[in-house]
Amino acid sequence: MDAAEVTLPGGWPGKGGWHRAAVVRPATGREEAFLVERGGSLLPATRATELLSRCVRRLGSRRATPEAVRSLGVGDREALMLHLRRLTFGDRISCTLRCPGDECDEPMDLELDVGELLLPPYPHQRAIHQATVEASEGSYRVRFRLPTGADLEAAAPLAGAGDAAVNLLLERCVGEVVEQSSGRPVSALPPAVAQALPEKMAQLDPQAEILLDLTCPACGAAFIVPFDAADYFYRELCGDRLGLYRQVHLLAFHYHWSEAGILRLTPGKRRVYLELLADGLGGSESW
């Protein structure tokens, strides 16, 4: 099973300086089985942590425990998921969506390349950021950090409750807000800061949200849609919930391999053996 060292866009402070290197291996049948059996009961952020902590071997010099994966910035987690998808299924991503135009709704087939979705390392190397927010009542100096996987997991249960999830993320990430004119800290987050800060965070961590700028070939409408690498990869792995066990059954029946041994194979390696099996049996099955 080939692992690869990758470079993340954000990184983290640690012994010896700023670190951006990670070692990732492709997903195997063990990860597929986990997602098939338990993935549907997990919130997306928690599911991403579970998958990455299984497939990321190292983050810098430290082991990629669930706690370490949760501590990563959102953009670094998105980059890791793209690298994981590339190692498991390849660079090309094929997907279909429908035009959101009022009178169109035509399907659009997209071909994406993982390399085009990955961003280069950010120019900044700091854990704490500072920004000035201008408001009608004055200006504020804000010290904050960027959201992490732990923040996403904490906010996920509030996703359907209006602005509650965003407010919780800001509460967790903002360290201090100081009124510029008086130099005094403010206890409650001013509305102007709450409104401006998400955009400033997005500018500092652009890999956190992948936006596709598209034009419908049927009606010519231009629109922007987000691409969630973790959700897409999860649906790829679990699109056919019985497919994994059907493959295990066939390989075990014909090769007499154990279930544990078969689940250690990557999806691509299983497909090779299944195609050889189909050729040997004179069939034309599609796995």
Phi, psi and chi 1 to 4 in degrees:
 res  aa     phi    psi   chi1   chi2   chi3   chi4
   1 MET       -  114.1 -172.8 -173.1  -47.8      -
   2 ASP   -84.1  122.7  -66.1  -28.2      -      -
   3 ALA   -98.5  160.1      -      -      -      -
   4 ALA  -135.7  144.2      -      -      -      -
   5 GLU   -89.7  130.6 -178.8  169.9  -41.4      -
   6 VAL  -125.6  161.7  -57.9      -      -      -
   7 THR  -111.3  127.4  -59.5      -      -      -
   8 LEU   -91.4  154.5  -56.8 -177.9      -      -
   9 PRO   -74.1  -35.4   25.1  -34.2      -      -
  10 GLY   -92.9  -68.1      -      -      -      -
  11 GLY    91.4 -175.5      -      -      -      -
  12 TRP  -152.4  153.5   60.1   93.0      -      -
  13 PRO   -78.8  145.9   29.4  -33.9      -      -
  14 GLY  -164.6 -171.3      -      -      -      -
  15 LYS   -60.8  125.1 -173.6  176.5 -179.3 -179.5
  16 GLY    90.9   -0.2      -      -      -      -
  17 GLY   128.0 -146.9      -      -      -      -
  18 TRP   -98.3  134.2 -164.6  -98.8      -      -
  19 HIS  -119.0  139.6  -58.7  -85.2      -      -
  20 ARG  -135.1   -1.6  -75.2 -170.0  167.4  111.5
  21 ALA   -87.8  142.1      -      -      -      -
  22 ALA  -142.0  154.3      -      -      -      -
  23 VAL  -116.4  124.5  176.9      -      -      -
  24 VAL  -125.3  140.6 -170.0      -      -      -
  25 ARG  -114.0  159.3   66.0  161.3  174.7   82.7
  26 PRO   -68.9  157.1   21.0  -29.7      -      -
  27 ALA   -70.8  149.3      -      -      -      -
  28 THR  -121.4 -176.4   67.4      -      -      -
  29 GLY   -61.5  -24.4      -      -      -      -
  30 ARG   -65.3  -41.4  -69.8  176.6  -66.8 -174.0
  31 GLU   -69.5  -38.6  -75.3   72.8   51.3      -
  32 GLU   -60.4  -45.1  -70.5  178.1   82.4      -
  33 ALA   -62.8  -41.6      -      -      -      -
  34 PHE   -59.7  -46.0  169.6   80.2      -      -
  35 LEU   -68.3  -39.1  -67.3  174.1      -      -
  36 VAL   -62.6  -42.5  166.1      -      -      -
  37 GLU   -82.7  -33.8  -66.7  167.4    7.9      -
  38 ARG  -125.9  -15.3  -69.0 -167.9   51.8 -156.2
  39 GLY   -59.5  -37.4      -      -      -      -
  40 GLY   -66.7  -21.1      -      -      -      -
  41 SER   -92.2   -3.3   65.4      -      -      -
  42 LEU  -102.1  144.6  -60.5  174.7      -      -
  43 LEU   -68.7  150.9  -68.9  170.8      -      -
  44 PRO   -52.5  -42.8  -29.2   36.2      -      -
  45 ALA   -65.7  -40.1      -      -      -      -
  46 THR   -68.0  -40.0  -56.3      -      -      -
  47 ARG   -61.4  -41.5 -171.7  167.8   61.1 -142.4
  48 ALA   -63.9  -41.5      -      -      -      -
  49 THR   -60.9  -45.0  -63.7      -      -      -
  50 GLU   -61.8  -43.9  -68.2  -73.5  -12.4      -
  51 LEU   -68.2  -45.0 -179.4   56.2      -      -
  52 LEU   -66.4  -39.4  -71.0  175.3      -      -
  53 SER   -67.0  -20.1   63.4      -      -      -
  54 ARG   -83.7  -32.4  -76.2  166.7  164.3   75.5
  55 CYS  -106.1  -17.8  -64.1      -      -      -
  56 VAL   -89.6  120.3  178.8      -      -      -
  57 ARG   -81.8  -43.3  -71.6 -179.0  171.2  172.1
  58 ARG  -144.0  148.3  -56.1 -156.4   68.7   78.3
  59 LEU  -119.7  102.4  -66.6  167.3      -      -
  60 GLY    64.5 -124.0      -      -      -      -
  61 SER   -99.7    1.0   60.2      -      -      -
  62 ARG  -103.9  154.6   57.4  178.7  172.9  162.8
  63 ARG   -71.7  143.8 -169.4  165.2   61.4   89.5
  64 ALA   -84.6   73.2      -      -      -      -
  65 THR   -73.3  164.1   62.5      -      -      -
  66 PRO   -54.6  -37.8  -28.6   36.4      -      -
  67 GLU   -64.7  -40.4  -68.8   73.1   21.4      -
  68 ALA   -66.1  -40.2      -      -      -      -
  69 VAL   -66.7  -38.7  170.1      -      -      -
  70 ARG   -63.8  -29.4  -73.0 -171.8 -176.2   96.9
  71 SER   -77.7   -9.8   72.9      -      -      -
  72 LEU   -73.7  150.3  -68.6  174.0      -      -
  73 GLY   -64.7  157.6      -      -      -      -
  74 VAL   -60.4  -41.5  177.0      -      -      -
  75 GLY   -64.8  -37.4      -      -      -      -
  76 ASP   -66.0  -38.0  -76.5  -13.6      -      -
  77 ARG   -65.8  -40.2  -73.7  162.3   56.8   95.7
  78 GLU   -64.8  -41.6 -168.3   75.4    5.0      -
  79 ALA   -63.1  -42.9      -      -      -      -
  80 LEU   -61.0  -39.2  -80.1  171.8      -      -
  81 MET   -66.0  -37.4 -163.0   63.8   70.9      -
  82 LEU   -66.2  -42.3  -73.3  169.2      -      -
  83 HIS   -63.6  -40.6  -75.6  -62.9      -      -
  84 LEU   -62.7  -42.5  175.3   54.7      -      -
  85 ARG   -63.5  -42.2 -163.1  -82.8  174.5 -169.9
  86 ARG   -61.8  -43.5  173.5  178.7   57.6   83.3
  87 LEU   -68.4  -28.9  -70.0  169.4      -      -
  88 THR   -85.5  -44.0  -55.1      -      -      -
  89 PHE  -123.0   -9.2  -71.1  122.8      -      -
  90 GLY   109.2  177.4      -      -      -      -
  91 ASP   -77.3  -31.1  -70.9  -65.6      -      -
  92 ARG   -82.3  135.3  -57.8  -57.5  -63.5  169.6
  93 ILE  -121.3  120.9  -65.5  176.8      -      -
  94 SER  -108.4  129.6  -60.2      -      -      -
  95 CYS  -149.5  163.3   52.6      -      -      -
  96 THR  -128.6  135.0  -58.4      -      -      -
  97 LEU  -137.8  168.6   54.2   81.9      -      -
  98 ARG  -107.7  143.6  -69.9 -168.5  172.2  -85.0
  99 CYS   -62.1  130.4  173.1      -      -      -
 100 PRO   -81.1    3.3   30.6  -34.4      -      -
 101 GLY   -57.9  144.8      -      -      -      -
 102 ASP   -57.3  -37.7  -66.0  -23.3      -      -
 103 GLU  -117.7   21.7  -61.2 -179.7   -0.8      -
 104 CYS  -111.3  -79.2 -173.8      -      -      -
 105 ASP    61.3   23.2 -163.3   40.5      -      -
 106 GLU   -76.4  142.6  -74.5  -66.4  -44.1      -
 107 PRO   -70.5  144.4   24.4  -32.1      -      -
 108 MET  -126.7  123.8  -62.0  172.1   54.6      -
 109 ASP   -90.7  125.6  -66.0  -34.2      -      -
 110 LEU  -113.6  141.4  -60.3 -179.2      -      -
 111 GLU  -120.0  112.3  -70.3  -69.3  -29.5      -
 112 LEU  -110.3  158.2  -53.8  175.0      -      -
 113 ASP  -120.6  128.8 -173.6  -80.6      -      -
 114 VAL   -55.9  -41.5  168.9      -      -      -
 115 GLY   -60.0  -31.4      -      -      -      -
 116 GLU   -77.5  -17.3  -64.4  175.2   -7.0      -
 117 LEU   -91.1  -16.9  -59.3  177.5      -      -
 118 LEU   -87.1  136.8  -71.9  164.2      -      -
 119 LEU   -99.6  152.7  -64.4 -179.9      -      -
 120 PRO   -71.8  167.7   26.8  -34.8      -      -
 121 PRO   -56.2  140.5  -25.9   34.9      -      -
 122 TYR   -69.0  152.9  -56.2  153.6      -      -
 123 PRO   -71.6  -24.4   23.7  -33.4      -      -
 124 HIS   -89.1  147.9   54.2   80.3      -      -
 125 GLN  -133.4   77.7  -66.1 -175.0    0.6      -
 126 ARG  -153.0  148.5   63.1  178.8   70.7   92.7
 127 ALA   -89.5  -29.7      -      -      -      -
 128 ILE  -113.4  131.8  -57.1  -61.4      -      -
 129 HIS  -115.8  162.4  -59.8  -90.8      -      -
 130 GLN  -135.5  140.3 -176.1  168.8  -63.1      -
 131 ALA  -144.1  155.0      -      -      -      -
 132 THR  -109.8  128.0  -60.8      -      -      -
 133 VAL  -113.8  121.6  176.1      -      -      -
 134 GLU   -90.1  135.1  -58.6  -68.3  -18.1      -
 135 ALA  -136.3  166.2      -      -      -      -
 136 SER   -61.3  -32.0   58.0      -      -      -
 137 GLU   -88.4   -1.4   68.4  -86.1   15.9      -
 138 GLY   145.3 -162.7      -      -      -      -
 139 SER  -126.5  155.0   63.1      -      -      -
 140 TYR  -129.6  141.8  -58.6   94.2      -      -
 141 ARG  -101.6  123.8 -173.9  175.4   68.7 -107.4
 142 VAL  -118.6  130.3 -172.2      -      -      -
 143 ARG  -106.4  130.2  -66.8  178.9   68.2 -106.4
 144 PHE  -154.1  164.3   63.4   95.1      -      -
 145 ARG  -117.3  167.2   60.7  172.0  175.9   79.4
 146 LEU   -84.8  148.7  -63.2  176.2      -      -
 147 PRO   -60.2  147.7  -23.4   34.2      -      -
 148 THR  -117.7  177.6   65.4      -      -      -
 149 GLY   -61.3  -36.0      -      -      -      -
 150 ALA   -62.6  -38.1      -      -      -      -
 151 ASP   -65.4  -41.9  -61.5  -41.1      -      -
 152 LEU   -62.1  -42.2  -68.2 -175.9      -      -
 153 GLU   -64.6  -38.4  -69.9 -171.1   26.2      -
 154 ALA   -67.8  -36.0      -      -      -      -
 155 ALA   -86.7  -18.8      -      -      -      -
 156 ALA   -55.7  -41.9      -      -      -      -
 157 PRO   -63.0  -16.0  -24.4   35.3      -      -
 158 LEU   -99.9   10.4  -56.6  176.0      -      -
 159 ALA   -58.4  -31.2      -      -      -      -
 160 GLY   -95.9   10.5      -      -      -      -
 161 ALA  -108.5   56.3      -      -      -      -
 162 GLY    62.6 -127.6      -      -      -      -
 163 ASP   -90.3    8.0  -64.4  -29.5      -      -
 164 ALA   -61.6  -41.1      -      -      -      -
 165 ALA   -65.5  -44.2      -      -      -      -
 166 VAL   -64.4  -41.6  174.3      -      -      -
 167 ASN   -62.4  -40.1  -69.0  -22.2      -      -
 168 LEU   -66.8  -41.0  178.5   59.1      -      -
 169 LEU   -58.7  -44.1  -81.5  174.5      -      -
 170 LEU   -65.7  -41.4  -67.8  176.0      -      -
 171 GLU   -60.1  -38.2  -71.1  174.1    9.2      -
 172 ARG   -75.0  -30.4  -70.0  172.0   61.9   96.0
 173 CYS   -96.1  -22.6  -65.8      -      -      -
 174 VAL   -84.0  125.2  172.6      -      -      -
 175 GLY   -90.8  -38.6      -      -      -      -
 176 GLU  -160.8  141.2 -177.4 -177.4   50.1      -
 177 VAL  -124.9  123.1  179.8      -      -      -
 178 VAL  -118.6  131.1  174.5      -      -      -
 179 GLU   -73.0  121.4 -168.6  177.9   37.5      -
 180 GLN   -62.6  -43.0  -66.9  -88.6   58.2      -
 181 SER   -66.2  -38.7   59.4      -      -      -
 182 SER   -99.5  -19.5   65.9      -      -      -
 183 GLY    74.4   12.6      -      -      -      -
 184 ARG   -97.2  139.8  -67.3 -165.8  -57.9  -93.4
 185 PRO   -67.9  148.1  -17.4   30.3      -      -
 186 VAL  -107.8  142.8  -62.2      -      -      -
 187 SER   -82.1  -38.9   55.6      -      -      -
 188 ALA  -101.0  144.3      -      -      -      -
 189 LEU   -70.0  116.5 -165.2   65.1      -      -
 190 PRO   -62.1  144.1  -21.5   33.6      -      -
 191 PRO   -55.2  -37.2  -25.8   34.0      -      -
 192 ALA   -64.1  -36.8      -      -      -      -
 193 VAL   -69.2  -44.0  174.0      -      -      -
 194 ALA   -61.6  -31.2      -      -      -      -
 195 GLN   -79.0  -37.5 -177.0  177.0    1.5      -
 196 ALA   -85.7  -29.5      -      -      -      -
 197 LEU   -66.5  -39.5 -152.8   52.8      -      -
 198 PRO   -56.0  -38.9  -29.4   37.8      -      -
 199 GLU   -67.5  -39.3 -178.1  178.2   -8.9      -
 200 LYS   -65.0  -39.0  -66.5 -177.3 -178.7  -64.0
 201 MET   -64.0  -41.6  -70.3  176.6  168.6      -
 202 ALA   -63.4  -36.5      -      -      -      -
 203 GLN   -67.4  -33.5  -68.1  171.0   -8.5      -
 204 LEU   -81.1  -22.1  -70.4  167.0      -      -
 205 ASP  -133.5   65.8 -169.3   10.6      -      -
 206 PRO   -65.8  -22.1   22.8  -33.4      -      -
 207 GLN   -69.5  -15.5 -174.9   74.4   79.2      -
 208 ALA   -64.2  -28.6      -      -      -      -
 209 GLU  -135.3  113.1 -174.9  176.8   30.7      -
 210 ILE   -88.7  120.8  -60.6  171.5      -      -
 211 LEU  -114.2  129.6  -61.5  175.9      -      -
 212 LEU  -101.4  122.5  -55.3  178.4      -      -
 213 ASP   -93.4  108.3 -168.2   -6.9      -      -
 214 LEU  -123.8  158.8  -56.0  173.9      -      -
 215 THR  -132.4  128.2  -59.7      -      -      -
 216 CYS   -70.8  125.1  175.8      -      -      -
 217 PRO   -70.3  -18.5   24.6  -32.9      -      -
 218 ALA   -83.6  -47.6      -      -      -      -
 219 CYS  -113.2   -9.0   70.7      -      -      -
 220 GLY    81.3    4.4      -      -      -      -
 221 ALA   -68.9  137.0      -      -      -      -
 222 ALA  -101.5  138.1      -      -      -      -
 223 PHE  -156.6  164.1   55.8   95.9      -      -
 224 ILE  -121.5  131.2  -65.1  175.7      -      -
 225 VAL  -129.3  144.9  -65.7      -      -      -
 226 PRO   -79.3  149.5   28.2  -33.0      -      -
 227 PHE  -118.2  116.4  177.0   77.9      -      -
 228 ASP   -98.0  103.2 -173.2  -29.4      -      -
 229 ALA   -62.2  -39.9      -      -      -      -
 230 ALA   -65.4  -43.5      -      -      -      -
 231 ASP   -66.9  -42.2  180.0   68.2      -      -
 232 TYR   -62.7  -45.9 -179.5   85.2      -      -
 233 PHE   -64.9  -39.1 -171.0   44.1      -      -
 234 TYR   -60.7  -44.6  166.7   64.5      -      -
 235 ARG   -68.5  -32.3  -72.4 -174.2  -76.6  110.1
 236 GLU   -62.9  -44.7  -90.7 -170.0  -49.8      -
 237 LEU   -72.0  -30.5  -71.2  173.1      -      -
 238 CYS  -118.3   17.2  -58.6      -      -      -
 239 GLY   -60.0  -40.2      -      -      -      -
 240 ASP  -113.2   97.4 -179.4    2.6      -      -
 241 ARG   -64.2  -30.1  -59.7 -174.8   70.3   84.1
 242 LEU   -90.7  -11.5  -71.9  179.1      -      -
 243 GLY   -60.2  -42.8      -      -      -      -
 244 LEU   -59.1  -47.3  172.2   64.9      -      -
 245 TYR   -72.3  -27.6  -61.1  110.8      -      -
 246 ARG   -66.1  -41.1 -171.6  178.5  -64.2  113.0
 247 GLN   -66.0  -43.5  -68.0 -179.9   13.0      -
 248 VAL   -59.8  -43.6  170.8      -      -      -
 249 HIS   -59.9  -46.5  165.8   72.4      -      -
 250 LEU   -66.6  -43.6  -71.6  168.9      -      -
 251 LEU   -68.2  -39.3  -68.9  174.4      -      -
 252 ALA   -66.8  -40.3      -      -      -      -
 253 PHE   -65.8  -42.6 -178.0   80.9      -      -
 254 HIS   -90.8  -34.4  -70.4  -78.0      -      -
 255 TYR  -102.2  -11.1  -71.4  114.1      -      -
 256 HIS    61.9   33.9  -51.9  -69.3      -      -
 257 TRP   -85.6  155.7  -65.1  -19.6      -      -
 258 SER   -77.5  158.3   67.8      -      -      -
 259 GLU   -60.3  -42.4  179.4 -173.9   58.5      -
 260 ALA   -61.3  -40.5      -      -      -      -
 261 GLY   -66.3  -40.4      -      -      -      -
 262 ILE   -67.3  -39.5  -64.3  169.3      -      -
 263 LEU   -70.4  -14.7  -69.9  178.4      -      -
 264 ARG   -77.9  -10.7  -78.0 -164.8  -69.9  -91.2
 265 LEU   -81.7  149.4  -61.3  174.5      -      -
 266 THR   -75.5  162.1   63.4      -      -      -
 267 PRO   -56.2  -40.2  -26.2   34.4      -      -
 268 GLY   -64.8  -41.1      -      -      -      -
 269 LYS   -67.4  -39.5 -174.6   63.5   70.7   66.5
 270 ARG   -60.8  -41.3  -72.3 -159.4  -46.5  -87.0
 271 ARG   -63.3  -37.5 -176.8  173.7  -64.6  -83.5
 272 VAL   -59.5  -48.4  169.0      -      -      -
 273 TYR   -66.3  -36.8  -75.7  114.4      -      -
 274 LEU   -67.6  -37.5  -72.6  164.9      -      -
 275 GLU   -69.0  -38.8  -69.9  174.3   -7.8      -
 276 LEU   -63.7  -38.9  -70.6  171.5      -      -
 277 LEU   -64.1  -43.7 -179.4   59.5      -      -
 278 ALA   -62.2  -41.7      -      -      -      -
 279 ASP   -62.8  -42.4  -69.9  -18.5      -      -
 280 GLY   -65.9  -31.3      -      -      -      -
 281 LEU   -90.0   -0.4  -64.9  175.0      -      -
 282 GLY    73.3   20.5      -      -      -      -
 283 GLY  -100.9  177.2      -      -      -      -
 284 SER  -129.4   34.4   58.4      -      -      -
 285 GLU   -64.1  147.1  -70.5   83.3   -1.1      -
 286 SER  -109.5  122.2  175.0      -      -      -
 287 TRP   -97.0      -  -44.7  103.4      -      -
